[in-house]
């Protein structure tokens, strides 16, 4: 009998940007679409997938508290970490 190994798949959501193309004082991740933040909707999509086992969210250090509260209902979110100065560093 062939042994099957389950592969653990994690999604990494990059949400540490400064939304510079959106204009001043706009946090794209916090914009509400149909009553849910853009970040919430993004994480919800990955969370509903049977192919995704865990989710890591990369955000700005000063938004970790907001992100933690916003995503508290998602059991697949295993870490919320601060991003780097650039997307590549994150």
C-alpha positions, 0 to 999 in steps of 0.5 A: 500500500502506498503511503500518502504524505500530506503537504502543509501549505501556508499562505503569506498575505503581504499587507505592510504596504503604505498604500502610496498609490491610494493617496495620503492617509489611506490604509488600503487594508482597512478600506471597507468593502460590503462591510468587511475590510480589504484585509479581512476579505483577503484572509477570508478567501484563503481561510475558506480554501481546503488547500490552505492549512495556515496563514501568515499576515505581514503588516506594519509594526504599528498595525499589528494590534488592529490586524490581530483584532480584525482577524481574531475569528480566523483559526488558520491565521497562525502569525501576524508579523511586522514587514520590512521596509520593502516588499522584498524585505517583508 
